[in-house]
Amino acid sequence: MLKRHSQFFKSLMLVNDLMFLTLSWWLAYLLRFHADISFLPETRVFRHYVVAWLLILPIFGVVFQLLDLYRPRRISTHWRETADLFKGASFAMLIFLGIIFLLREIILSRIVVVLFWALSVAFLNLSHLLVREGLRYLRRKGKNLRYVVVVGAPVQAKRLVHKLQWYRHLGLSVVAVHLVGQDDGDAEPLGVTLIENRDDLVDMIRSGNIDQVFVAFPLQETARLREVQSWLGDEPVTLFYVPDLGEFARLHGRVEEFDDLHIVTLQASPLDGWNAMLKRAADLSIGGLALSLFSPLIALIALGVKLTSRGPILYKQERMGLDGNRFQMLKFRTMVEDAEKF
């Protein structure tokens, strides 16, 4: 049943896209030749545009299927989908232009082609937005749901359950939670079934009533992921892992991607290059401004130090700076001279 529903929505989105692509093509044609938006004379053979339209539909449909643009996006964003649609439409457009180049007898207006590409990106985004918002509306009404089990450490699992319950438009209905580890709190406020025995959890998943499993562990317990995978075996459920990125935030970490590798920076090296020059300029300008503004106060403090004790006004001490370079630090003297000897 779940597979049939998924295939139905994919087919619905494909048909919707083909309709909007048709609208984009003929609107570009009308704008060029009937609204006369260009002063450049161009030949127009209507049959060529019909052939091009008949090529566009299968090319875009096949490319979008290959790029998996109709996959479920319950936990994705509109911006991510917009980027995927832009890349998909551009790739399909390149294939279309390549075929038109090979079919030399087909002559098309360059303005029509450019207008079609721009309109197709805009209308395809509108197409997907309408379908996705329609699905979100149905999910808020309790339709098109996916049934979820959450497995994880108590703190992370409870936080995840609350999030999934809050965002009802995702259509993810949490039916059970399995806490791994010592739980100092009460699971009853979660409003879902608490499964304590692992075998009972596996039996629930094998019953065929569970669509997705979410796993949430802190960083130090990520090794448990393989254990959870072994529980599931070959069961046809989708498994998601929700990392505790809050732990990275507390460590001042930054996640970057390099050739499909996710690299977490926990400590950055000192500034260098232009950043170092900018920092030096900021230090000098802000320091100079502060020195001029507080010079009267500095003079009063210096006078107070001189009048209340013998010795120099300023205390000099060697410190270590960037790259191990030593420098002399100056500060107002607050102790008697040579106090370190006492």
C-alpha positions in Angstrom: 0.0 0.0 0.0 2.8 2.4 0.9 4.6 1.7 -2.3 1.5 2.3 -4.4 0.8 5.6 -2.6 4.4 6.7 -3.2 4.2 5.8 -6.9 0.9 7.6 -7.3 2.3 10.9 -5.9 5.4 10.5 -8.1 3.2 10.1 -11.1 1.1 13.0 -10.1 4.2 15.3 -9.8 5.5 14.1 -13.2 2.2 14.8 -14.9 2.1 18.2 -13.2 5.6 19.0 -14.3 4.8 18.1 -17.9 1.8 20.4 -17.9 3.9 23.3 -16.6 6.7 22.5 -19.1 4.1 22.7 -21.9 2.9 26.0 -20.6 6.5 27.3 -20.4 7.3 26.3 -24.0 4.2 27.8 -25.7 4.3 30.9 -23.5 7.9 31.5 -24.6 6.7 31.0 -28.2 3.8 33.5 -27.8 6.0 36.1 -26.1 8.6 35.9 -28.9 6.3 35.9 -32.0 3.0 37.4 -30.9 4.1 39.9 -28.2 7.2 40.7 -30.4 9.6 41.2 -27.6 12.6 41.2 -29.9 13.4 43.5 -32.8 15.5 40.8 -34.5 13.8 39.2 -37.5 13.7 35.4 -37.2 12.1 32.7 -39.4 9.3 30.8 -37.8 8.2 27.3 -38.8 5.4 26.2 -36.5 6.1 22.5 -37.1 9.6 22.8 -35.8 8.3 24.1 -32.4 5.8 21.2 -32.2 8.6 18.7 -32.7 10.8 20.5 -30.1 7.9 20.4 -27.6 7.5 16.7 -28.2 11.2 16.2 -27.5 11.1 18.4 -24.4 8.5 16.3 -22.5 10.3 12.9 -22.6 13.8 14.5 -22.1 12.8 16.4 -19.0 10.7 13.5 -17.7 13.6 11.0 -18.0 16.2 13.4 -16.6 14.0 14.2 -13.6 13.4 10.5 -12.9 17.1 9.7 -13.2 18.0 12.6 -10.8 15.3 11.3 -8.4 13.6 14.7 -8.2 10.3 13.0 -7.2 11.6 11.3 -4.1 9.8 12.0 -0.8 10.9 15.3 0.7 9.2 15.3 4.1 12.3 16.5 5.9 13.8 18.6 3.2 13.4 22.3 2.4 12.0 24.3 -0.5 15.4 25.9 -1.1 17.1 22.4 -1.5 14.4 21.4 -3.9 14.7 24.6 -5.8 18.4 24.0 -6.3 17.8 20.4 -7.4 15.1 21.6 -9.9 17.5 24.3 -11.3 20.2 21.7 -11.9 17.8 19.2 -13.3 16.2 21.7 -15.7 19.6 23.0 -16.8 20.9 19.5 -17.5 17.8 18.5 -19.4 18.1 21.7 -21.4 21.7 20.9 -22.4 20.5 17.4 -23.7 17.7 19.1 -25.6 20.0 21.6 -27.2 22.4 18.7 -28.1 19.6 16.8 -29.9 18.4 19.9 -31.7 22.0 20.5 -32.9 22.1 17.0 -34.3 18.7 17.5 -36.0 19.9 20.3 -38.2 16.6 20.7 -40.1 15.0 21.9 -36.8 15.4 25.7 -36.5 14.4 27.4 -33.3 14.5 31.0 -32.1 17.3 31.4 -29.5 15.0 33.9 -27.7 12.3 31.2 -27.4 14.8 28.7 -26.0 16.2 31.2 -23.4 12.7 32.3 -22.4 11.6 28.6 -22.1 14.5 27.8 -19.8 13.8 30.7 -17.5 10.1 30.1 -17.5 10.5 26.3 -17.0 12.7 26.8 -13.9 10.1 29.2 -12.4 7.0 27.1 -13.3 8.6 23.9 -12.2 9.3 25.4 -8.8 5.7 26.6 -8.7 4.5 23.1 -9.7 6.5 21.4 -6.9 5.5 24.0 -4.4 1.8 23.5 -5.1 2.1 19.7 -4.8 4.2 19.8 -1.7 2.0 22.4 0.1 -1.0 20.3 -0.9 0.6 17.2 0.7 1.5 19.2 3.8 -2.1 20.3 4.1 -3.3 16.7 3.9 -0.7 15.7 6.5 -2.0 18.3 8.9 -5.4 16.8 8.5 -4.1 13.3 9.4 -3.7 12.0 5.8 -0.7 10.7 3.9 1.1 9.8 7.2 4.2 7.7 7.7 4.5 5.7 11.0 7.7 6.2 12.8 9.6 4.5 15.6 12.3 6.5 17.5 15.3 4.7 18.9 18.0 6.4 20.9 19.5 7.8 24.1 16.8 9.2 26.4 17.7 12.9 26.0 18.2 12.9 22.2 15.3 10.5 21.6 12.8 12.6 23.6 13.9 15.8 21.9 13.5 14.2 18.5 10.0 12.9 19.4 8.9 16.4 20.5 10.2 17.9 17.2 8.4 15.3 15.0 5.2 15.8 17.0 5.5 19.6 16.7 6.0 19.7 12.9 2.8 18.0 11.9 3.1 19.0 8.3 5.9 16.4 7.9 3.3 13.7 8.2 5.5 11.6 10.5 3.4 9.9 13.2 5.6 8.6 16.1 3.9 5.4 17.4 6.6 4.1 19.7 10.0 5.0 21.3 12.7 2.7 22.5 15.2 4.3 24.9 18.7 2.9 25.0 20.4 3.7 28.3 19.5 5.0 31.7 16.4 7.3 31.7 16.1 9.6 34.7 12.8 11.1 33.5 9.4 9.9 32.5 8.5 8.9 29.0 4.7 9.3 29.5 4.7 13.1 28.5 5.8 12.0 25.0 2.3 10.6 24.4 3.6 7.5 22.6 4.2 3.8 23.5 7.4 3.1 25.4 8.9 -0.2 24.3 11.4 -1.4 26.8 12.2 -4.8 25.2 14.2 -4.9 22.0 12.5 -8.0 20.8 9.1 -6.3 21.1 10.5 -3.4 19.0 11.7 -5.8 16.3 8.3 -7.6 16.3 6.5 -4.2 15.8 8.8 -3.3 12.9 8.3 -6.8 11.3 4.5 -6.4 11.6 4.7 -4.1 8.5 3.0 -1.2 10.2 6.2 0.8 10.6 7.5 2.9 7.7 10.6 4.6 9.1 13.0 4.3 12.1 14.8 7.4 13.5 17.9 6.8 15.5 19.3 9.5 17.8 22.5 9.1 19.8 25.1 11.5 21.3 28.5 11.5 19.7 30.1 9.1 22.1 27.5 6.5 21.4 27.4 6.5 17.5 28.9 3.0 17.6 25.4 1.8 18.5 24.2 2.5 15.0 25.5 -0.8 13.7 23.7 -2.5 16.5 20.4 -0.9 15.5 21.0 -1.9 11.9 21.6 -5.5 13.0 18.2 -5.4 14.8 16.4 -4.4 11.6 18.1 -6.9 9.4 16.5 -6.8 5.9 13.3 -5.3 7.0 11.9 -2.9 4.3 11.9 0.3 6.5 13.8 3.5 6.0 16.4 4.2 8.6 17.4 7.7 9.5 20.2 8.8 11.8 19.9 12.2 13.6 23.3 13.3 14.9 23.6 15.4 18.0 24.8 18.6 16.2 24.3 20.5 19.5 27.4 18.7 20.7 29.3 20.2 17.8 27.9 23.7 18.6 29.0 23.4 22.2 32.5 22.5 20.9 32.3 25.5 18.5 32.5 23.0 15.7 31.8 23.8 12.0 30.7 21.2 9.5 32.1 21.4 5.9 31.8 19.0 3.0 34.7 17.9 0.9 34.1 15.4 -2.0 31.3 13.6 -0.1 33.3 13.7 3.1 31.8 15.6 6.1 34.6 17.3 8.0 34.0 18.9 11.4 36.4 21.7 12.4 36.6 21.8 16.2 39.4 24.3 16.5 40.5 26.8 13.8 44.1 27.9 13.3 45.1 31.5 13.9 44.3 34.1 11.3 46.6 34.4 8.4 46.8 36.2 5.0 44.3 39.0 4.4 42.4 38.1 7.5 45.5 38.7 9.6 46.1 42.1 7.9 42.5 43.1 8.5 42.7 42.1 12.1 45.9 44.1 12.5 44.3 47.2 10.9 41.3 46.8 13.2 43.5 46.4 16.3 45.5 49.5 15.5 42.5 51.7 14.5 40.2 50.6 17.4 43.1 50.7 19.9 44.2 54.2 18.7 40.6 55.5 19.0 40.2 54.0 22.5 43.6 55.4 23.6 42.6 58.9 22.5 39.1 58.7 24.1 40.4 57.4 27.4 43.6 59.4 27.6 42.2 61.7 30.4 41.3 58.7 32.5 44.7 57.1 31.8 46.5 60.3 32.9 44.5 60.3 36.2 45.4 56.7 36.9 49.1 57.3 36.1 49.0 60.3 38.5 47.4 58.2 41.2 50.0 55.4 40.9 52.8 57.9 41.1 51.5 59.8 44.1 50.6 56.7 46.2 53.8 54.6 45.8 57.4 54.7 44.8 58.7 53.2 41.5 57.7 53.3 37.9 54.1 53.9 36.8 54.1 51.1 34.3 54.9 47.4 34.8 56.7 45.6 32.1 56.5 41.8 31.6 57.4 39.5 28.8 54.6 37.4 27.2 54.3 35.0 24.3 52.2 35.8 21.3 51.4 34.3 17.9 53.8 31.7 16.6 55.7 31.8 19.8 56.9 35.3 19.3 57.8 37.1 22.6 56.7 40.7 23.3 56.8 43.2 26.1 53.4 43.8 27.8 52.8 47.1 29.6 50.3 47.7 32.4 49.8 50.0 35.3 51.7 48.9 38.3 49.4 47.6 41.1 52.0 46.2 43.5 55.2 47.5 45.0 58.3 47.5 42.9 60.0 44.0 42.7 57.1 42.4 44.5 58.0 39.0 43.0 61.1 38.9 45.2 59.1 38.9 48.5 
